[in-house]
Amino acid sequence: MMQSQPNVIEIATAVRQRRVLAREVIDEALSRITRFQEEFNVFTAILPEIARQQAKDVDARVLKGDDLPLAGVPYAVKDLFDVKGVVTSRGSHAFRQQTAESDAAVIDRLTDAGAILLGKSNLNECGMGFTGENPTFGNCPNPWNPERISGGSSSGSAVAVSLGICGFTLGSDTGGSIRMPAALCSLVGLKPTYGRVSRAGTAPVSWTLDHVGPLTRTAEEAAVVLHVIAGADSRDEATTKRPAPDYTRDLPKQIRGLRVGIPQDWFFESLHPDVAEAVTVAVDRLAALGARRIEVTLPLMREVLGAHRAISYSESSSAYASDLSDRGGEFSPAVRTSLQTGQFIPAVDYLKAQRLRRIVRRDWTRVFERFDCLLTPTVATPATKFGESAVQLPKGATTILNAYLDLTLPFNLSGQPALSVPCGFSADNLPIGMQLVGAPFAEGMLLRIAHQYQQDTDWHHRTPPVG
């Protein structure tokens, strides 16, 4: 279905110019929640009182002449982010009584910019999963086909944008949890460089691997949101003091002559045929825009998978140690088992994984000096059905865990910026995404390439048949 929906930039411009009131925008968004919530379980908490009060404040600030880059834009946050006075459930029965005492750092910045919070979006329990299944709040199905997964763990964040409820949402990404649901729901999903966006007030999965970033329809919208939320924060010691640029500035620049690295192993070895075809065509489109293709190889790929899992299991187990001890029975069996697994990883293995992480960050930074961005599929297959545990690919059956995470999680270990952008649909009309990966702090380059690609294609204009 081809359909035009107001985007982040259009909404903010209309509200700033007083062609529409923020409260009118929010009334429409709340109406769409009413329409879709029962079927899609988008939200764990809907916050109409907060949204209407913020809309009233925005309309008053517009009258005063305040500079509000996101004036009146409705958004949601994954239910790992703290909202003052609201339960941060983490999608788990274990935390349904824990009320936040303050807002997460990114929410403070978005409020200052005039964005309006609608609610907290559904997710895999505690951010540990990749399908959008949740035993506490219900599964969050894919708007393109409700029998299919929406991806996770930022499932509700993706579905809220896909259904046109929100102009943008925020997710967190430990192994692909922004990029994967973006790919499966035909959105742009950006994982910024490690340390570019504060995680203060966001429940951790793995403090070494966690990233916070936006989901939007377009790269241009992602650039606007990133400009608001990026920057140093004393509440998160991992954030960089390196100034954040205006990410919209270079979007109009052509990409002629830019070097696009195409990996010769790992990422293209076994893909669903529709994914392989769509990404190949996308590479040809970028070449037609003047980009130069360069064959590249990333070292240590297999070692990266083991290191990522050793770190993520160990750190999540540490982060939840007291909760597991005090109320372990309130977690779902799958999450409880995952947390317990981390308790049995030897310290020597965790330290080896951290050492490999430093080596990878160093060596891959050198490799990336040869090109401007790496291009890969985001995931190996379109959205699978709920309950499926394996998928048939050209080299044989593989678990959906490997099909959905093996192409994204390497860049959580390296901490590099990575972005998924829509690049086609399968024969079953399921979205397909390609992944662009840059050198550290090269978000502007990735957004520029994605924007120029979207100017030349119309995948991002398509909306789900239910929308």
C-alpha positions in Angstrom: 0.0 0.0 0.0 1.3 3.5 -0.9 0.2 6.1 1.5 1.5 9.5 2.7 1.7 10.1 6.5 3.0 13.2 8.2 6.6 12.7 9.3 8.6 14.2 12.1 9.7 17.2 10.1 6.3 18.0 8.7 4.6 17.7 12.1 7.1 19.9 13.9 7.0 22.5 11.1 3.2 22.7 11.1 3.1 23.0 14.9 5.8 25.7 15.0 4.0 27.7 12.3 0.7 27.2 14.3 -1.0 25.6 11.3 -2.0 22.9 13.8 -2.0 22.6 17.5 0.1 20.0 19.3 -3.0 18.9 21.2 -4.7 18.1 17.8 -1.7 16.0 16.8 -1.9 14.1 20.1 -5.6 13.6 19.8 -5.1 11.9 16.5 -2.2 9.8 17.8 -4.3 8.6 20.8 -7.1 7.7 18.4 -4.8 5.5 16.4 -3.7 3.8 19.7 -7.3 3.0 20.4 -7.6 1.6 16.9 -4.6 -0.7 17.0 -3.7 -1.5 20.6 -5.9 -4.6 21.1 -4.6 -6.3 18.0 -1.0 -5.4 18.1 -0.1 -4.9 21.8 2.1 -1.9 20.9 2.2 -0.4 24.4 2.8 -1.7 27.9 1.6 1.7 29.2 -0.4 4.4 27.5 0.0 7.9 29.0 -2.7 10.2 27.8 -2.5 12.5 30.8 1.2 13.1 30.3 0.8 13.5 26.6 -2.0 16.1 26.8 -0.2 18.1 29.5 3.0 18.1 27.3 0.9 19.1 24.3 -0.5 22.0 26.3 3.0 23.1 27.3 4.2 22.9 23.7 1.4 25.0 22.4 2.3 27.6 25.0 6.0 27.5 24.2 5.3 27.9 20.5 3.3 31.1 21.3 6.3 32.3 23.3 8.6 31.7 20.3 10.7 28.9 21.8 12.9 27.0 19.4 11.4 23.5 19.4 12.9 21.2 16.7 10.4 18.4 17.6 7.4 20.6 18.4 4.3 18.4 18.9 5.9 15.2 17.5 4.3 12.2 19.2 6.8 9.5 20.3 7.1 6.4 22.5 9.9 4.8 24.3 10.7 1.1 24.9 9.7 0.1 28.4 13.3 0.0 29.6 13.4 3.8 29.7 12.4 5.6 33.0 9.5 8.0 32.9 9.0 9.9 36.2 6.0 8.6 38.1 5.5 5.6 35.7 6.3 2.0 36.2 9.4 0.8 34.3 8.1 -2.8 33.8 10.9 -3.9 31.5 8.2 -6.1 30.0 8.4 -8.4 32.9 6.1 -9.4 35.8 9.1 -9.0 38.1 9.1 -5.2 37.7 5.5 -4.3 37.5 5.6 -2.4 40.8 8.8 -0.4 40.2 7.9 3.3 39.6 10.6 5.6 38.2 11.7 8.6 40.3 13.0 10.6 37.3 13.0 10.7 33.5 15.7 9.0 31.5 18.3 11.4 30.1 17.0 11.1 26.5 13.5 11.9 27.6 14.7 15.1 29.2 16.2 16.1 25.9 13.2 15.2 23.9 10.8 17.1 26.2 13.1 20.2 25.9 12.8 19.8 22.1 9.0 19.8 22.2 8.4 16.1 21.5 5.4 14.5 23.3 5.4 11.2 25.0 2.5 8.9 24.2 3.5 5.8 26.2 5.9 3.0 26.7 6.3 0.4 24.0 6.2 -3.4 24.3 9.3 -5.5 24.1 10.8 -8.9 24.7 11.0 -9.4 28.5 13.9 -7.3 29.9 15.1 -6.7 26.4 16.3 -10.3 26.1 15.0 -11.6 22.9 14.5 -10.8 19.2 10.9 -11.9 18.2 8.5 -9.5 19.9 7.0 -12.3 22.0 6.1 -11.3 25.6 4.4 -13.6 28.1 3.4 -10.8 30.4 1.9 -8.2 28.0 1.2 -10.4 24.9 3.0 -10.7 21.6 3.6 -7.7 19.4 2.9 -8.9 15.8 4.1 -7.5 12.6 1.7 -5.0 10.9 2.7 -6.3 7.5 1.4 -9.8 8.5 0.2 -10.4 12.0 1.1 -14.0 11.8 4.8 -12.9 11.6 7.2 -11.6 14.2 7.9 -7.9 14.4 11.5 -8.5 15.6 12.9 -7.5 18.9 13.6 -6.6 21.4 12.3 -3.1 20.5 9.2 -4.6 18.9 6.6 -2.2 20.0 8.9 0.8 19.1 9.0 -0.5 15.5 5.3 -1.3 15.3 4.2 2.1 16.7 6.0 3.9 13.9 4.9 1.4 11.2 1.3 1.9 12.2 1.6 5.6 12.0 0.9 6.1 15.8 4.3 7.8 16.4 6.5 10.0 14.3 9.5 8.3 15.9 10.3 6.0 18.8 13.3 5.1 20.9 14.7 1.7 21.3 17.8 0.0 22.7 20.2 -2.2 20.8 22.4 -4.8 22.5 22.7 -7.2 19.5 20.4 -5.8 16.9 17.3 -4.8 18.8 16.8 -1.6 16.9 18.0 -2.6 13.5 16.2 -6.0 13.3 12.7 -4.8 14.0 13.4 -1.8 11.7 14.2 -4.2 8.9 11.2 -6.5 9.5 8.8 -3.5 9.7 10.3 -1.4 6.8 11.7 1.4 8.9 15.0 3.1 9.4 16.6 2.0 12.7 19.8 3.6 13.9 22.3 2.3 16.5 24.7 5.2 17.1 28.3 4.8 18.1 28.8 3.5 21.6 28.8 6.5 23.9 27.1 8.9 21.4 23.7 8.8 23.2 23.2 8.6 27.0 21.7 5.5 28.5 21.1 7.0 31.9 17.7 6.0 33.2 17.6 3.0 30.8 17.5 -0.4 32.3 20.6 -2.3 31.2 21.0 -5.5 29.4 24.7 -5.3 28.9 26.5 -2.0 29.7 29.4 -2.8 27.4 27.1 -3.5 24.4 23.9 -1.4 25.0 23.1 1.5 22.6 20.1 3.8 22.5 18.8 5.1 19.2 15.7 6.1 17.1 13.3 4.3 14.8 11.8 6.4 12.0 10.5 6.1 8.5 13.3 8.0 6.9 17.0 8.8 7.4 16.2 12.5 7.4 13.9 12.0 10.4 16.5 9.9 12.2 19.0 12.7 11.7 16.7 15.2 13.3 16.0 13.0 16.3 19.7 12.0 16.8 20.7 15.7 16.8 18.4 16.2 19.8 19.4 13.1 21.8 23.2 12.9 21.1 25.8 14.4 23.4 27.7 14.0 26.6 25.9 13.3 29.8 27.4 13.2 33.3 24.9 10.5 34.3 26.4 8.1 31.8 30.2 7.9 32.1 30.4 6.0 28.8 29.2 9.0 26.8 31.8 10.8 24.8 32.6 14.5 25.2 33.1 14.7 21.4 30.6 17.3 20.1 27.7 16.1 18.2 27.3 17.7 14.7 24.1 18.7 13.0 23.3 15.4 11.3 21.0 17.0 8.8 23.7 19.3 7.3 25.2 16.9 4.9 22.1 14.9 3.9 21.7 16.8 0.5 25.2 16.0 -0.6 25.5 13.5 -3.4 27.3 10.2 -2.8 29.3 10.1 -6.0 32.8 8.8 -5.3 32.0 7.4 -1.8 33.5 4.0 -1.2 31.0 1.3 -0.1 32.6 -1.9 1.3 31.0 -5.2 0.4 32.2 -8.0 2.6 33.2 -11.1 0.8 32.5 -13.6 3.5 30.1 -14.1 6.5 27.4 -11.5 5.6 26.4 -12.9 2.2 27.1 -16.6 2.7 23.6 -17.9 3.3 20.6 -15.6 2.7 17.0 -16.0 1.9 16.8 -15.6 -1.9 14.5 -12.6 -1.6 16.9 -10.9 0.8 19.9 -11.6 -1.4 18.2 -10.2 -4.5 16.9 -7.1 -2.7 20.3 -6.2 -1.2 22.1 -6.9 -4.5 19.7 -4.5 -6.3 20.2 -1.9 -3.6 24.0 -2.1 -4.1 23.4 -1.5 -7.8 21.2 1.5 -7.1 24.0 3.0 -4.9 26.5 2.3 -7.7 24.2 4.1 -10.2 24.2 7.1 -7.8 28.0 7.1 -8.1 29.2 5.1 -5.1 32.2 2.9 -5.6 32.1 -0.8 -4.6 35.1 -2.2 -2.8 35.5 -5.8 -1.7 36.5 -6.1 1.9 37.0 -8.7 4.6 36.5 -8.2 8.3 38.7 -10.4 10.5 37.8 -12.3 13.6 34.1 -12.7 12.7 33.6 -16.1 14.4 35.4 -15.0 17.5 33.2 -11.9 17.7 30.1 -14.1 18.2 31.5 -15.9 21.1 32.9 -12.8 22.7 29.5 -11.0 22.4 27.7 -13.8 24.0 30.2 -14.1 26.9 29.9 -10.4 27.6 26.1 -10.1 27.2 25.3 -13.1 29.4 27.8 -12.2 32.1 26.8 -8.5 32.3 23.0 -9.2 32.2 23.4 -11.8 35.0 25.4 -9.3 37.0 22.9 -6.5 36.4 20.0 -8.7 37.6 21.8 -10.7 40.3 19.8 -9.3 43.2 16.5 -9.4 41.3 17.1 -13.1 40.4 17.9 -13.8 44.0 14.9 -11.9 45.5 12.2 -12.8 43.0 13.6 -15.2 40.4 10.2 -16.9 40.1 8.6 -13.8 38.7 10.7 -13.9 35.5 9.6 -16.1 32.6 11.4 -19.4 32.4 13.3 -18.3 29.3 14.6 -15.1 30.8 15.4 -16.7 34.2 17.4 -19.4 32.4 19.3 -16.7 30.4 20.2 -14.8 33.6 21.3 -18.0 35.3 23.5 -19.0 32.4 25.6 -15.9 32.9 26.4 -17.0 36.4 28.3 -20.0 35.1 30.6 -18.1 32.7 34.1 -18.1 34.2 35.6 -14.7 34.8 38.6 -15.7 32.6 36.2 -16.1 29.6 34.6 -12.7 30.3 38.0 -11.1 30.5 39.1 -12.8 27.3 36.0 -11.5 25.6 36.7 -8.0 26.7 40.2 -8.2 25.4 38.9 -9.4 22.1 36.5 -6.5 22.0 39.4 -4.1 22.3 41.3 -5.9 19.6 38.3 -5.8 17.3 37.6 -2.1 17.9 41.2 -1.4 17.0 41.6 -3.6 14.0 38.2 -2.8 12.4 38.8 0.9 12.8 41.9 0.4 10.6 40.0 -1.7 8.1 37.3 1.0 7.8 39.9 3.5 6.7 39.7 1.9 3.3 36.0 2.8 2.7 33.3 5.1 3.8 30.7 2.5 4.9 30.2 -1.2 5.0 27.0 -2.6 3.4 25.4 -5.8 4.4 21.9 -7.3 4.7 20.4 -6.4 8.1 19.1 -9.9 8.7 19.3 -13.1 6.7 15.5 -13.7 6.3 12.2 -11.8 6.2 9.9 -12.1 9.2 9.2 -15.7 10.3 6.0 -16.9 11.9 5.5 -16.9 15.6 6.7 -20.2 17.1 9.2 -21.1 14.4 12.7 -22.0 15.7 14.5 -22.5 12.5 14.5 -21.2 8.9 15.7 -22.9 5.7 18.5 -21.0 4.0 20.6 -21.9 0.9 23.3 -23.6 3.1 20.7 -25.5 5.1 18.5 -25.0 8.1 19.7 -22.5 10.7 18.2 -21.3 14.0 16.3 -18.0 13.9 18.7 -16.8 16.5 21.6 -17.0 14.0 19.5 -15.8 11.1 18.4 -12.7 13.0 21.5 -11.8 15.1 24.7 -12.9 13.4 24.7 -10.0 11.0 24.0 -7.3 13.5 25.6 -8.2 16.8 29.2 -7.8 15.6 28.8 -4.1 15.6 27.6 -4.0 19.2 30.9 -5.5 20.1 32.8 -3.0 18.0 30.6 -0.1 19.1 30.4 1.2 15.6 27.3 3.1 14.2 25.0 0.9 12.2 21.8 1.7 10.4 19.1 -0.4 8.8 17.2 1.1 5.8 14.3 -0.4 3.8 15.5 -1.9 0.5 12.6 -4.1 -0.7 10.0 -6.7 -0.1 9.8 -10.5 -0.3 7.5 -12.3 -2.6 5.1 -12.6 0.4 5.2 -8.7 0.8 7.4 -8.8 3.9 9.9 -6.0 4.4 13.7 -6.4 3.8 16.4 -4.1 5.1 20.0 -3.4 4.3 22.5 -2.5 7.0 25.0 0.4 6.6 27.9 0.4 9.1 30.4 3.2 9.6 33.6 4.1 11.4 33.2 5.4 15.0 31.1 8.6 15.0 30.4 8.4 11.3 26.6 8.6 11.8 26.4 11.6 9.5 27.9 9.6 6.7 25.5 6.7 7.2 22.5 9.0 7.3 23.7 10.8 4.2 24.0 7.6 2.2 20.7 6.2 3.5 19.0 9.6 2.7 20.3 9.7 -0.9 19.2 6.1 -1.4 15.7 6.9 -0.1 15.6 9.9 -2.5 16.1 7.4 -5.3 13.6 4.7 -4.0 10.1 4.5 -2.6 10.3 1.6 -0.2 9.8 4.0 2.8 6.6 5.4 1.3 4.8 2.0 1.6 2.7 1.4 4.6 1.2 -1.9 6.0 -2.1 -3.0 4.7 -3.7 -2.5 8.1 -2.4 1.1 8.4 
